[in-house]
Amino acid sequence: MTGPNPNAIYPNEAIKSVVFIKNVITRPNILVGDYTYYDDVNGAERFEDHVTHHYPFLGDKLIIGKFCAIAKGIEFVMNGANHRMCSVTTYPFNIMGGGWEQFTPALEDLPLKGDTVIGNDVWIGQNVTVMPGVHIGDGAIIAANSVVAKDVPAYCIAGGNPCKIIKKRFDDELITYLLDLKWWDWDAEKIFKNMAALCSGDLEKIRHIRE
C-alpha cells in the first residue's frame, strides 16, 4: 500500500474540498511539502488567495513542511503588509501616486520579518491568521481563530489572540525522540508499515519501528 498520490490535486477524488497544496500553488516564493493539505469547501484550489501581501521584490517566502493539515479561513500575512514605522507617520504615501511615489521607503526602513516557516505535521485550525516571519515547529497545533504573531515551538499546542502556548503535547524526552525520528521523511511504504504506531494513543508504540 502506497497511499494517495502526493502529486495529485485531490488526494481523494470524492472529497473536492481537500487539496494537496503543493499541486495548486503557482508562486515560486511558496514552498510546500508532500501530503500537506488545505480543506475549504468554498474553493481549496485557491489556497494562494490566503497568502496576502506577498510581493516578489521583497523576497520573503512561505515555507510549509510535509503532512500539515490546514483548515479553511487560514491567512498568511506576509511582509508586504508592513508599513514604515521609523518615521512620524506610517501612512504609505508612495502607493497613492500623484507625485507621492517619490517618498517610497527603502527596504531597510521597513520592518521585514523574514520568511514564514511552518514545520512538518502541523495542524492549523480554521480562521487562523499567521503574521509575517513566524516559525511554527514540527508537530505543533494551532487552535481555531488564533492570531500567531510569535514563534510556536515544536509539539506545542497554542491558541488565542495573541496566540500563546497552552501546553506541550508530550514530555521533553518524547519530543526530542520524535524530532530525531523525522517520520515525515520516510518513504510511503515505511509510513504505511508504521501507521498503526503513528496513529496510536499508546505513545510507546512509536519506539518500535518497522523497517
Secondary structure, DSSP 8 states (H G I E B T S, - for coil): ---S-TTSS-SSTT-TTEEEGGGT---TTEEE-TT-EEE-TTTGGGGGGGEES--GGG---EEE-SS-EEETT-EEE-GGG----SSS----GGGG-TTGGGG---GGGS-----EEE-SS-EE-TT-EE-TT-EE-TT-EE-TT-EE-S-B-TTEEEETTTTEEEEESS-HHHHHHHHHH-GGGS-HHHHHHTHHHHT-S-GGGGGS---
